[in-house]
Amino acid sequence: MADPTGREAVGAVWRIESARIVGALARYTGDFALAEDLAQEALAEALVTWPREGVPRNPAGWLLTVGRRRAIDAFRRRSALDARYAALAQNLGEGGVVSGSAPADPVRDGEDVLWDPDQIDDDMLALMFISCHPVLSREARVALTLRVVGGLTSDEIAKAFLVPTATVQARITRAKKTLGAARVPFEVPPAKERTERLGSVLTVVYLIFTEGSSASSGEDLIRLDLASEAQRVTRMLARLVPNEPEVHGLLALLELTAARFPARIGSDGEPILLEHQDRRRWDRAAIRRGQAALARAEQVGRGLGAYGLQAAIAECHAVAPSVDATNWERIVLLYEALGRLAPSPVVDLNRAVAVSMAQGPAAALPLVDELVAAEVLSSSHLLPTVRGELLTRLGRIDEARADLQVAVHLCGNDRERAVLERKVADLG
């Protein structure tokens, strides 16, 4: 009789082990695109076999064995017993897996596959660097990272970013073709390239977390699946490159930001603004993890980087008993440092908010007006939202209402738009 829990086991194992399997197959084949396809074929076979025959004792080994056999078959189809196939088959034999055609019982054959921890680390790091390679577009990097590092399906990625599944599949297909055309090797980059490439990896993970923590569109304010996946990948990266300060800075930022998730949404799903949040609901364990990661970033680096500075700002909020008791002067200084290190209109806007809390709305409004005059963030609801709030506090109600109405028009998230609409209504 078929075991209905078999499919659940496949999903659980795949989410945990998929990146290691893809990495190992890419190392064996030397072909990243082929490795990802082979892993998907192994997954498809598991979905059929495990519910019928039971979950093997070594599920990851089973999937890797099937993927290896598919690799042999693929090379055999390309060229009968060429040198590449012979070398691969020899390696498989040395690894304790029978080479040649697939035996009848795939469940037993996965039992003796051993994972070399050092090799796993190299495979995982190489996988991240390839998924976030600079030759790929930002959208392709995000999709490929979630697929091969996070183990998400195309349907899950599409649902998270509110795009059609076909769009996600096309991005992944183009990304693999681009990597193949550029002849990107499956390897950890040389030391001289690693820092630049690592920045690309961190940017992609940060983008994934940002979309998860403040969804740009749709009905949900927070998408925990995306945010949690970004945290998991960053923790993994911190273990793989323990002496990179910005990795720990990013991990600290993610932990400290996620610590506030439990208090950011009410029982009705509506957003709860910072000044109204019940800080007793903040995740204290996550705050401690974030503080530890921030301390590690300071220990291994020569001053905090951009992610570390953002984490230090998040820590100011995390340790404050209330909005009024927050060290806003320190936050202003941290934003000034961040603006010099990684200048952006969003940083300038956040600094203006901090100035308004430290020195009052009259001191902050000129900073916001400079951004308006520069015609930046024109497609974002954030700038008119902040300006509307400052004008409200200054008693300039008609101007505030006009800005908040613009913010309502620009806001893509249903929950956040509802909050803005209430603010407009409250102004009468």
Secondary structure, 3 states (H helix, E strand, C coil): CCCCHHHHHHHHHHHHHHHHHHHHHHHHHCCHHHHHHHHHHHHHHHHHHHHHHCCCCCHHHHHHHHHHHHHHHHHHHHCCCCHHHHHHHHHHHHCCCCCCCCCCCHHHHCCCCCCCHHHHHHHHHHHHHHHCCCCCCHHHHHHHHHHHHCCCCHHHHHHHHCCCHHHHHHHHHHHHHHHHHCCCCCCCCCHHHHHHHHHHHHHHHHHHHHHHHCCCCECCCCCHHHHHHHHHHHHHHHHHCCCCHHHHHHHHHHHHHHCCHHHHECCCCCECCHHHCCHHHCCHHHHHHHHHHHHHHHHHCCCCCHHHHHHHHHHHHHHCCCCCCCCHHHHHHHHHHHHHHCCCHHHHHHHHHHHHHHHCHHHHHHHHHHHHHCCCCCCCCHHHHHHHHHHHHCCCHHHHHHHHHHHHHHCCEHHHHHHHHHHHHHCC
